[in-house]
Amino acid sequence: KIKSMNIRLNIKKEILNHLSHEVRTPLQGVKSCIDLLIKHCNEYSNSEQLLRIVNRVNSSVKGYVIILIIY
């Protein structure tokens, strides 16, 4: 019974580690691209506003994923 629980916990841990990498890495890439676009889109103020919204949403999603993985 304990051995079975340990096996399930290890499987869960492996899945969460994989999920963590597969989700956080692309989100960080998106954030980096958005940061670059914000820095270089001074001519288009509307575009900058939209990129800031996307950036904020990306940060929120990343935060939720981290909370999900931790708990």
Backbone atoms as SQL, in Angstrom:
CREATE TABLE atoms (id INTEGER PRIMARY KEY, chain TEXT, resi INTEGER, resn TEXT, atom TEXT, x REAL, y REAL, z REAL);
INSERT INTO atoms VALUES
  (1, 'A', 1, 'LYS', 'N', 0.827, -1.194, 0.000),
  (2, 'A', 1, 'LYS', 'CA', 0.000, 0.000, 0.000),
  (3, 'A', 1, 'LYS', 'C', 0.874, 1.262, 0.000),
  (4, 'A', 2, 'ILE', 'N', 1.854, 1.335, 0.870),
  (5, 'A', 2, 'ILE', 'CA', 2.759, 2.491, 0.919),
  (6, 'A', 2, 'ILE', 'C', 3.596, 2.558, -0.349),
  (7, 'A', 3, 'LYS', 'N', 4.036, 1.392, -0.829),
  (8, 'A', 3, 'LYS', 'CA', 4.837, 1.355, -2.052),
  (9, 'A', 3, 'LYS', 'C', 4.020, 1.890, -3.232),
  (10, 'A', 4, 'SER', 'N', 2.756, 1.508, -3.286),
  (11, 'A', 4, 'SER', 'CA', 1.869, 1.976, -4.346),
  (12, 'A', 4, 'SER', 'C', 1.677, 3.493, -4.270),
  (13, 'A', 5, 'MET', 'N', 1.531, 4.017, -3.064),
  (14, 'A', 5, 'MET', 'CA', 1.388, 5.470, -2.887),
  (15, 'A', 5, 'MET', 'C', 2.646, 6.198, -3.328),
  (16, 'A', 6, 'ASN', 'N', 3.805, 5.646, -2.978),
  (17, 'A', 6, 'ASN', 'CA', 5.072, 6.267, -3.381),
  (18, 'A', 6, 'ASN', 'C', 5.226, 6.281, -4.894),
  (19, 'A', 7, 'ILE', 'N', 4.815, 5.189, -5.532),
  (20, 'A', 7, 'ILE', 'CA', 4.895, 5.127, -6.993),
  (21, 'A', 7, 'ILE', 'C', 3.999, 6.194, -7.611),
  (22, 'A', 8, 'ARG', 'N', 2.767, 6.315, -7.096),
  (23, 'A', 8, 'ARG', 'CA', 1.847, 7.333, -7.622),
  (24, 'A', 8, 'ARG', 'C', 2.384, 8.744, -7.393),
  (25, 'A', 9, 'LEU', 'N', 2.963, 8.981, -6.222),
  (26, 'A', 9, 'LEU', 'CA', 3.528, 10.307, -5.945),
  (27, 'A', 9, 'LEU', 'C', 4.689, 10.620, -6.881),
  (28, 'A', 10, 'ASN', 'N', 5.527, 9.624, -7.150),
  (29, 'A', 10, 'ASN', 'CA', 6.648, 9.831, -8.074),
  (30, 'A', 10, 'ASN', 'C', 6.156, 10.120, -9.487),
  (31, 'A', 11, 'ILE', 'N', 5.121, 9.393, -9.912),
  (32, 'A', 11, 'ILE', 'CA', 4.554, 9.637, -11.240),
  (33, 'A', 11, 'ILE', 'C', 3.978, 11.050, -11.313),
  (34, 'A', 12, 'LYS', 'N', 3.237, 11.438, -10.276),
  (35, 'A', 12, 'LYS', 'CA', 2.667, 12.791, -10.231),
  (36, 'A', 12, 'LYS', 'C', 3.769, 13.841, -10.286),
  (37, 'A', 13, 'LYS', 'N', 4.830, 13.604, -9.544),
  (38, 'A', 13, 'LYS', 'CA', 5.951, 14.546, -9.518),
  (39, 'A', 13, 'LYS', 'C', 6.580, 14.673, -10.904),
  (40, 'A', 14, 'GLU', 'N', 6.775, 13.547, -11.591),
  (41, 'A', 14, 'GLU', 'CA', 7.364, 13.578, -12.931),
  (42, 'A', 14, 'GLU', 'C', 6.464, 14.324, -13.912),
  (43, 'A', 15, 'ILE', 'N', 5.166, 14.064, -13.830),
  (44, 'A', 15, 'ILE', 'CA', 4.223, 14.748, -14.723),
  (45, 'A', 15, 'ILE', 'C', 4.236, 16.247, -14.470),
  (46, 'A', 16, 'LEU', 'N', 4.212, 16.644, -13.204),
  (47, 'A', 16, 'LEU', 'CA', 4.215, 18.073, -12.877),
  (48, 'A', 16, 'LEU', 'C', 5.519, 18.745, -13.286),
  (49, 'A', 17, 'ASN', 'N', 6.637, 18.052, -13.124),
  (50, 'A', 17, 'ASN', 'CA', 7.915, 18.619, -13.566),
  (51, 'A', 17, 'ASN', 'C', 7.912, 18.841, -15.071),
  (52, 'A', 18, 'HIS', 'N', 7.386, 17.866, -15.800),
  (53, 'A', 18, 'HIS', 'CA', 7.313, 17.983, -17.258),
  (54, 'A', 18, 'HIS', 'C', 6.365, 19.122, -17.644),
  (55, 'A', 19, 'LEU', 'N', 5.201, 19.158, -17.001),
  (56, 'A', 19, 'LEU', 'CA', 4.226, 20.217, -17.261),
  (57, 'A', 19, 'LEU', 'C', 4.822, 21.583, -16.965),
  (58, 'A', 20, 'SER', 'N', 5.531, 21.672, -15.869),
  (59, 'A', 20, 'SER', 'CA', 6.162, 22.926, -15.475),
  (60, 'A', 20, 'SER', 'C', 7.062, 23.439, -16.590),
  (61, 'A', 21, 'HIS', 'N', 7.910, 22.576, -17.100),
  (62, 'A', 21, 'HIS', 'CA', 8.843, 22.972, -18.156),
  (63, 'A', 21, 'HIS', 'C', 8.092, 23.305, -19.443),
  (64, 'A', 22, 'GLU', 'N', 7.150, 22.452, -19.814),
  (65, 'A', 22, 'GLU', 'CA', 6.449, 22.623, -21.083),
  (66, 'A', 22, 'GLU', 'C', 5.569, 23.869, -21.119),
  (67, 'A', 23, 'VAL', 'N', 5.130, 24.340, -19.975),
  (68, 'A', 23, 'VAL', 'CA', 4.269, 25.525, -19.938),
  (69, 'A', 23, 'VAL', 'C', 5.067, 26.790, -19.657),
  (70, 'A', 24, 'ARG', 'N', 5.942, 26.736, -18.678),
  (71, 'A', 24, 'ARG', 'CA', 6.660, 27.960, -18.290),
  (72, 'A', 24, 'ARG', 'C', 7.645, 28.422, -19.349),
  (73, 'A', 25, 'THR', 'N', 8.309, 27.505, -20.021),
  (74, 'A', 25, 'THR', 'CA', 9.301, 27.900, -21.018),
  (75, 'A', 25, 'THR', 'C', 8.668, 28.695, -22.166),
  (76, 'A', 26, 'PRO', 'N', 7.581, 28.203, -22.781),
  (77, 'A', 26, 'PRO', 'CA', 6.961, 29.021, -23.839),
  (78, 'A', 26, 'PRO', 'C', 6.401, 30.342, -23.326),
  (79, 'A', 27, 'LEU', 'N', 5.822, 30.334, -22.131),
  (80, 'A', 27, 'LEU', 'CA', 5.299, 31.585, -21.581),
  (81, 'A', 27, 'LEU', 'C', 6.415, 32.602, -21.390),
  (82, 'A', 28, 'GLN', 'N', 7.565, 32.148, -20.952),
  (83, 'A', 28, 'GLN', 'CA', 8.691, 33.064, -20.774),
  (84, 'A', 28, 'GLN', 'C', 9.168, 33.593, -22.123),
  (85, 'A', 29, 'GLY', 'N', 9.145, 32.730, -23.141),
  (86, 'A', 29, 'GLY', 'CA', 9.507, 33.175, -24.486),
  (87, 'A', 29, 'GLY', 'C', 8.555, 34.233, -25.009),
  (88, 'A', 30, 'VAL', 'N', 7.258, 34.023, -24.787),
  (89, 'A', 30, 'VAL', 'CA', 6.250, 35.004, -25.199),
  (90, 'A', 30, 'VAL', 'C', 6.485, 36.320, -24.477),
  (91, 'A', 31, 'LYS', 'N', 6.737, 36.245, -23.181),
  (92, 'A', 31, 'LYS', 'CA', 6.973, 37.463, -22.400),
  (93, 'A', 31, 'LYS', 'C', 8.186, 38.223, -22.924),
  (94, 'A', 32, 'SER', 'N', 9.251, 37.511, -23.227),
  (95, 'A', 32, 'SER', 'CA', 10.457, 38.170, -23.746),
  (96, 'A', 32, 'SER', 'C', 10.170, 38.878, -25.065),
  (97, 'A', 33, 'CYS', 'N', 9.425, 38.224, -25.948),
  (98, 'A', 33, 'CYS', 'CA', 9.080, 38.846, -27.226),
  (99, 'A', 33, 'CYS', 'C', 8.208, 40.076, -27.024),
  (100, 'A', 34, 'ILE', 'N', 7.245, 39.976, -26.120),
  (101, 'A', 34, 'ILE', 'CA', 6.369, 41.117, -25.841),
  (102, 'A', 34, 'ILE', 'C', 7.177, 42.283, -25.290),
  (103, 'A', 35, 'ASP', 'N', 8.101, 41.993, -24.380),
  (104, 'A', 35, 'ASP', 'CA', 8.944, 43.056, -23.824),
  (105, 'A', 35, 'ASP', 'C', 9.727, 43.766, -24.924),
  (106, 'A', 36, 'LEU', 'N', 10.273, 43.003, -25.874),
  (107, 'A', 36, 'LEU', 'CA', 11.007, 43.610, -26.989),
  (108, 'A', 36, 'LEU', 'C', 10.086, 44.457, -27.859),
  (109, 'A', 37, 'LEU', 'N', 8.899, 43.942, -28.140),
  (110, 'A', 37, 'LEU', 'CA', 7.954, 44.699, -28.962),
  (111, 'A', 37, 'LEU', 'C', 7.535, 45.995, -28.284),
  (112, 'A', 38, 'ILE', 'N', 7.280, 45.929, -26.979),
  (113, 'A', 38, 'ILE', 'CA', 6.902, 47.140, -26.243),
  (114, 'A', 38, 'ILE', 'C', 8.019, 48.177, -26.327),
  (115, 'A', 39, 'LYS', 'N', 9.237, 47.706, -26.194),
  (116, 'A', 39, 'LYS', 'CA', 10.385, 48.612, -26.205),
  (117, 'A', 39, 'LYS', 'C', 10.542, 49.313, -27.560),
  (118, 'A', 40, 'HIS', 'N', 10.141, 48.625, -28.654),
  (119, 'A', 40, 'HIS', 'CA', 10.422, 49.153, -29.991),
  (120, 'A', 40, 'HIS', 'C', 9.186, 49.589, -30.773),
  (121, 'A', 41, 'CYS', 'N', 8.059, 49.776, -30.127),
  (122, 'A', 41, 'CYS', 'CA', 6.867, 50.164, -30.901),
  (123, 'A', 41, 'CYS', 'C', 6.369, 51.548, -30.513),
  (124, 'A', 42, 'ASN', 'N', 7.262, 52.472, -30.345),
  (125, 'A', 42, 'ASN', 'CA', 6.897, 53.836, -29.947),
  (126, 'A', 42, 'ASN', 'C', 5.998, 54.538, -30.969),
  (127, 'A', 43, 'GLU', 'N', 6.119, 54.178, -32.254),
  (128, 'A', 43, 'GLU', 'CA', 5.334, 54.858, -33.283),
  (129, 'A', 43, 'GLU', 'C', 3.851, 54.522, -33.203),
  (130, 'A', 44, 'TYR', 'N', 3.527, 53.373, -32.663),
  (131, 'A', 44, 'TYR', 'CA', 2.141, 52.906, -32.657),
  (132, 'A', 44, 'TYR', 'C', 1.646, 52.789, -31.224),
  (133, 'A', 45, 'SER', 'N', 1.108, 53.869, -30.693),
  (134, 'A', 45, 'SER', 'CA', 0.707, 53.877, -29.282),
  (135, 'A', 45, 'SER', 'C', -0.393, 52.858, -28.993),
  (136, 'A', 46, 'ASN', 'N', -1.319, 52.642, -29.921),
  (137, 'A', 46, 'ASN', 'CA', -2.379, 51.660, -29.719),
  (138, 'A', 46, 'ASN', 'C', -1.793, 50.250, -29.626),
  (139, 'A', 47, 'SER', 'N', -0.830, 49.950, -30.465),
  (140, 'A', 47, 'SER', 'CA', -0.183, 48.637, -30.433),
  (141, 'A', 47, 'SER', 'C', 0.520, 48.419, -29.105),
  (142, 'A', 48, 'GLU', 'N', 1.159, 49.451, -28.622),
  (143, 'A', 48, 'GLU', 'CA', 1.852, 49.331, -27.340),
  (144, 'A', 48, 'GLU', 'C', 0.859, 49.021, -26.222),
  (145, 'A', 49, 'GLN', 'N', -0.283, 49.667, -26.237),
  (146, 'A', 49, 'GLN', 'CA', -1.302, 49.418, -25.216),
  (147, 'A', 49, 'GLN', 'C', -1.773, 47.962, -25.281),
  (148, 'A', 50, 'LEU', 'N', -2.011, 47.468, -26.486),
  (149, 'A', 50, 'LEU', 'CA', -2.447, 46.079, -26.638),
  (150, 'A', 50, 'LEU', 'C', -1.374, 45.104, -26.162),
  (151, 'A', 51, 'LEU', 'N', -0.131, 45.393, -26.478),
  (152, 'A', 51, 'LEU', 'CA', 0.961, 44.523, -26.041),
  (153, 'A', 51, 'LEU', 'C', 1.092, 44.523, -24.522),
  (154, 'A', 52, 'ARG', 'N', 0.855, 45.652, -23.908),
  (155, 'A', 52, 'ARG', 'CA', 0.902, 45.707, -22.439),
  (156, 'A', 52, 'ARG', 'C', -0.210, 44.842, -21.827),
  (157, 'A', 53, 'ILE', 'N', -1.381, 44.842, -22.454),
  (158, 'A', 53, 'ILE', 'CA', -2.470, 43.988, -21.973),
  (159, 'A', 53, 'ILE', 'C', -2.083, 42.518, -22.107),
  (160, 'A', 54, 'VAL', 'N', -1.545, 42.149, -23.262),
  (161, 'A', 54, 'VAL', 'CA', -1.117, 40.763, -23.480),
  (162, 'A', 54, 'VAL', 'C', -0.039, 40.384, -22.474),
  (163, 'A', 55, 'ASN', 'N', 0.869, 41.278, -22.223),
  (164, 'A', 55, 'ASN', 'CA', 1.947, 41.032, -21.266),
  (165, 'A', 55, 'ASN', 'C', 1.385, 40.789, -19.870),
  (166, 'A', 56, 'ARG', 'N', 0.425, 41.587, -19.476),
  (167, 'A', 56, 'ARG', 'CA', -0.189, 41.442, -18.153),
  (168, 'A', 56, 'ARG', 'C', -0.925, 40.103, -18.045),
  (169, 'A', 57, 'VAL', 'N', -1.659, 39.737, -19.104),
  (170, 'A', 57, 'VAL', 'CA', -2.372, 38.459, -19.108),
  (171, 'A', 57, 'VAL', 'C', -1.383, 37.302, -19.046),
  (172, 'A', 58, 'ASN', 'N', -0.304, 37.392, -19.802),
  (173, 'A', 58, 'ASN', 'CA', 0.723, 36.353, -19.785),
  (174, 'A', 58, 'ASN', 'C', 1.278, 36.170, -18.379),
  (175, 'A', 59, 'SER', 'N', 1.540, 37.264, -17.691),
  (176, 'A', 59, 'SER', 'CA', 2.065, 37.178, -16.322),
  (177, 'A', 59, 'SER', 'C', 1.063, 36.512, -15.388),
  (178, 'A', 60, 'SER', 'N', -0.204, 36.833, -15.557),
  (179, 'A', 60, 'SER', 'CA', -1.241, 36.219, -14.723),
  (180, 'A', 60, 'SER', 'C', -1.323, 34.720, -14.963),
  (181, 'A', 61, 'VAL', 'N', -1.317, 34.327, -16.236),
  (182, 'A', 61, 'VAL', 'CA', -1.399, 32.904, -16.569),
  (183, 'A', 61, 'VAL', 'C', -0.200, 32.164, -16.000),
  (184, 'A', 62, 'LYS', 'N', 0.968, 32.735, -16.151),
  (185, 'A', 62, 'LYS', 'CA', 2.170, 32.098, -15.615),
  (186, 'A', 62, 'LYS', 'C', 2.055, 31.935, -14.101),
  (187, 'A', 63, 'GLY', 'N', 1.549, 32.953, -13.423),
  (188, 'A', 63, 'GLY', 'CA', 1.365, 32.871, -11.974),
  (189, 'A', 63, 'GLY', 'C', 0.405, 31.762, -11.582),
  (190, 'A', 64, 'TYR', 'N', -0.709, 31.641, -12.331),
  (191, 'A', 64, 'TYR', 'CA', -1.678, 30.587, -12.039),
  (192, 'A', 64, 'TYR', 'C', -1.073, 29.203, -12.253),
  (193, 'A', 65, 'VAL', 'N', -0.299, 29.057, -13.317),
  (194, 'A', 65, 'VAL', 'CA', 0.331, 27.763, -13.599),
  (195, 'A', 65, 'VAL', 'C', 1.308, 27.399, -12.486),
  (196, 'A', 66, 'ILE', 'N', 2.086, 28.359, -12.029),
  (197, 'A', 66, 'ILE', 'CA', 3.046, 28.094, -10.953),
  (198, 'A', 66, 'ILE', 'C', 2.313, 27.675, -9.683),
  (199, 'A', 67, 'ILE', 'N', 1.223, 28.367, -9.362),
  (200, 'A', 67, 'ILE', 'CA', 0.436, 27.989, -8.181),
  (201, 'A', 67, 'ILE', 'C', -0.113, 26.579, -8.338),
  (202, 'A', 68, 'LEU', 'N', -0.634, 26.255, -9.525),
  (203, 'A', 68, 'LEU', 'CA', -1.170, 24.923, -9.788),
  (204, 'A', 68, 'LEU', 'C', -0.104, 23.856, -9.606),
  (205, 'A', 69, 'ILE', 'N', 1.085, 24.115, -10.097),
  (206, 'A', 69, 'ILE', 'CA', 2.170, 23.136, -10.014),
  (207, 'A', 69, 'ILE', 'C', 2.634, 22.962, -8.574),
  (208, 'A', 70, 'ILE', 'N', 2.698, 24.040, -7.826),
  (209, 'A', 70, 'ILE', 'CA', 3.169, 23.962, -6.439),
  (210, 'A', 70, 'ILE', 'C', 2.183, 23.191, -5.576),
  (211, 'A', 71, 'TYR', 'N', 0.892, 23.432, -5.779),
  (212, 'A', 71, 'TYR', 'CA', -0.112, 22.792, -4.937),
  (213, 'A', 71, 'TYR', 'C', -0.723, 21.634, -5.654);
